[in-house]
Amino acid sequence: MFEWNNLIITGKYFLFIIGELLALFLGVSFIVALLQEFISQATIKYYLTKPSKWLGNILGALFGAVTPFCSCSTIPILVGLLNAGASFGATMSFLFASPLLNPVILALFLMVFGWNITIMYGTITFIVAVVIGMALETMGFAADYKIKELDNACSCNCCCSSDQQQTNSVLVKVKQAALKSGILFRQVLPYLFLGSGIGAFIYGFVPEEMIIRLAGPGNPWAIPVAAAIGVPMYIRVETILPISSVLLGKGVSLGALMALIIGGAGASIPEVTLLASIFKTRLVIIFVATVLTVAIVTGLTFQVLQQSLL
C-alpha cells in the first residue's frame, strides 16, 4: 500500500492544493478585512435596530455573511446587537449566516466545487438564515435571551471587528485590513495545512472502493451520519474543504459532504458553549437541532441534484 509512487502522488497533490488555498485565502481575507473596516459594529447596530421586520432578517443575514470569521467573535457582537435593541429575529439570522456564508468560505467553495454548487450553497444557507430568524422571533424565543454581557469572550486572536480608533483615512483602513488579514491568516494556516495534508493522504493512499462503500450515494445513512458527526467534531470549513475535493473525486456523495460542512461549521462546540451562557437551554437545543436538520435537508437536496450540478 505505502509505495513510493503513492508517496510522490501525495506530495505533488499536497503542494498543488496548499498553493492554491494559500493564494486564494490571502487575497480574499484581505478584501473581507477591508470591507469590515467600512462596515463597523456601529453600522450593523444602526440598521438592525430599525423596526423593519423581514427586511431586518435579510440585513442580519447579509451582515453575518461579511463579518466575523469565528464563533468567539460572533457571539459578543450578537450580545451587543441585542442589548442595543436589534430585532431578535434579525440577530438570529446574523448568527446563522456568520459561520456559513463569509466570502472566504464561498471563495473556497468556488475553488473546490465550482460555480453551480457555490451559488446553490450560498442561496440555500442565506434563505435558511433569513427564515430561521423570522421563525424563532415569531415563536417567541426572544424571551429566552438572558440579557448579559460577555467580557473578553474572544480569546482566539481572530480579527474581531472593533469600533475603537475608527478613522476616515483610507490608507489607515487599508493598513488595518492588512494587519487583520495577516492575523487571520496565521490563525487559519494550521487548519489549511491539516486539511490539505489529510486530503493529500486520502488522494494518494485510501482506496476509492472503501470510501464509496462508507459514504457513497448508495449508503442511505451517509447524510444523517455526516451531519451528526459534524456538530460535535467542530470541523472548520478551512479544514474540511481541501478534504472534500478529494472525497468527491473518490466517490463520496455531494449530499454527505454538504451535511458534514454545515453541521460542523453551523453549530460548533465553542459556539454552543457561548450560546448557553446567553440563552436558555431550550433555545440552545432548538438551535443545535435546527442546524442538524438544515444540514440533513440540504444534504438530501444536493444528493438529488448531484448529477445536474457536477
N, C-alpha and C positions, 0 to 999 in steps of 0.2 A: 504493500500500500504506500509506504513512505519512500518513493523512488525519487531520484534526483530530478527527473523530468517534472514530477508533480511539484517539487520544491521550486524549480525555476518558474513554472507557470504561476505558482502562488506569489512569488516575489514580484514578477512582472505586473500581475494584476494589482497587487498592493500599491506599487509605485504609481500606476496609472490612476487608480481611483482616488488615492490620497492627494495626488497632484491636482486633479480636477476639483476635489472638495475644498482644498485649502484656498485655491484661487477664487472659487465661487464665494466661499464664506467671507473672505476678506473684503471683497467688493461689495457684496450685498449688506453685510453687517455695518459697513461704514455709511452706506446710503440710509439705512434704517436709523442708525445713531444720529445722523444729521437731521433726519425727519423728526426725531424725538426732541432735538434742540428747539424746534419750532412749534412742536405740539407738547406743551408743558402740562403738568398736572392741573395747573390753574385753568388752562384752556379746556381740559376734559371736564373739570368740575363745572365750569361756566355753562357748557352745553348740556351736560347730563342733569343739571339741577333745574332745567327748564321743563315746565309741565307739557310734555309733548306725546305722551302715551307711546304708541307703536313706533313713532319716529325716534323716541329715546332709545328703544331697543336696537334699532338699526344703527344709531350713532354709537351705542355701547359696544356693539359687535365690531364696528369699524375701528373705534379707538383701541379695542382689545387686540385687533389684528396688526396694529402698528406700534404698540407699546410693549411693556416688559417681556423679557425672554424666559423668565423663570418664575415659579410659583411664589418664592420667598419675597419677590418684589411686587408681584401682582396683588397679594393679599393685603399688605399695608395700604396700597393705593385704593383697593376695594373699600377698606375701612374708612379711609379719608373721604371717599365719594359718598358713602352712606351717611357719615357724620355731617357732611356738608349739605345734605338734603337731596342728594340724587335719587332718582326713582329706583326702587328696589329691583324692578324688572330690568331696567337699563344696566344696572351694575352686575346683575347675574348674567346678562348677555355678554358683558365685558369679561366676566370671569370665565365663561365657557370658551369664548373666542381666543383669549390671550395665549394659551399654550398650544393651540392647534393651528392658528392662522397667521402667525407673523411672517413677514416677507422672506426671512431666511429659510424657514421651513418650506414655503412654497417654491423658493428657488431650488432647494434640494430635491423637492418632489419633481420639479420640471426636469432636472438633470437625470433623475433615476427613471421616472415613469413617462415623461413626455407631456405634451400639451393637453391631450384629451383627458387623461386621468387627473392631472393637476387642476384643470378647470372644474371637473366634476367634484373632486375632493373639496376644493375651496367653496364651491357653490353649496354643497350639502352641509358642510360644517358651519358656514355662515348662516344659512337658513335655520339650522338647528339651534344655533346660539340665540338668534332673534326669537324663535318660537318658544324655546325653553324659558327665556327671561320673562316673556309675556305670561306664560302658563303659571310659573311659580308665583308671580305677583297676583294674578287673578285668583289663585287658590289660597291666598292669604299667608304665604310663607314669610312675608316681611316681618311678621310677629316673632319669628324665630331668631332674629338678629339680637344679640346680647348687648349691643352698643358698648363697646370697649375699645380702647386704644391699644395698638401694638407698638411697643418700644423696642427699637433696634431689632426688628424681626428679620431684616435681611442680613444674612451673615455669609453669603456665598461669593462676595466680591463681584457680583454681576453688575451690569451697567444699569442700575436703577435710575429712574428719572428723578430729578430734583428741581425744585423751584428756587433754590438758593442761587445767588450770584447770577441771576438772569441778566443778559446783556443784549443789546440790539446790534452789536458788532458781528457781521457775517464771518469775518476772519476768526474771531474768538469762538464762534459756534462751530466752525469747521475744525478748529484745533480740539475743542471739547469732544466733537464727534469722533475724531481720530483717536483720542485718548480712550473714549468709552468702547469703541470697536476693538481697540487693542486689548483692553481688559477682558472683553467678552471672548475674544479670540483665544487668549491664554486659558480662560476658563473652559472653553468648549474643546480645545485642542486634544486633550486626552481622550474625550469621547469619540472624536473623529478618527483618531488613530486606532482606538479599540474597535470601533465598528468596521473600519477598513481592514484591520487585521483579521477579525473573525470572518468577514466576508471573503477575504482572500483565501483563508484556510478552507472554508466551505467550497469555494470555487475550485481549489486545487486537489482536495483530498476526499470530500464527502461524496459518496455515490449518489447519483441522481435518483436511482430507483428507491433508495431508502427515504429520501425527502418526499418523493411523490406519495409513497405509502403512508407517511405520517401526516402530511399537510397538503396533499394534492386535492384537486376538485372532487375526487371520488370519496373522500372522507367526510361524512356529514357532520362530524363533531369538530372539524378543524376550526371553523369560525368561532363558535362559542368558547371553545377551549383557549384559542388565541386571545380573545377579548378578556377572559377571566385571568389568564396568565399576565397580561399586560399591566393590569391595575396594580397588583402587589409588587411586581418586579421593578416598577419605576424605570421603564426603558426610555431613555431620552431619544427624541426623534433624530438627533445628530448621530446617534449610535446605530439605530435600527435601519435607517435609510440606506447606508452603504451595504448593510447585510441584505436588505430587501432586494436590491438589484440582482444579487447572486441567487437568492432563493427563488425569485421569479423565473430566472433563467433555468433553474434546476427543476422547476415544475410545481412549486408551491402556488396555491391558488391566490389570486389577487384579493379575493374576499378575506382570506385569513390574514394576509399582510395588513390590510386596512384595519381590521379588527384589532390586531396587535398594536398598531401605531396609535389609534385613537384611544384604546384602553390604557396604554402606557403613558401617553402624554396628557390625556384628559383628566385623569384622577390619580396622580402620583401620591405616594405615601407622605412626602413632606407637605404637599398641598392639603391633603385631607387632614393632617395633624394641625396645621394652622387654621383651617376652616373650623375644626372642632373647638377652637378657642374663641371664636366669634359667633358661631351659630349653634343652635340647639341640636341635640343628637338627631332628632327627626329629620331636619333639613340636610344634615351631613349624609345620612343614609340615603335620602332621596337623591342627593347629588351624585353619589357613587353609583347607585342603581341606574340613574339616568344615563351617565356616561357609559356604563356597561351595556345598556340597551341600545344606545346610539351606535356603539362600536359594532354590536352584532347586526343590527339592521343595516348599517352602512356596508358592513362586510358582505351581507347577503345580496345587497343591491349591486355591488361591484362584481360579485360572483356571477350573477345572472347576466350582467353586461360585459363580462370579461372578453368574450370573443370579439365584440364590436369595438372595444376600447383599445385592445392591443394590436 
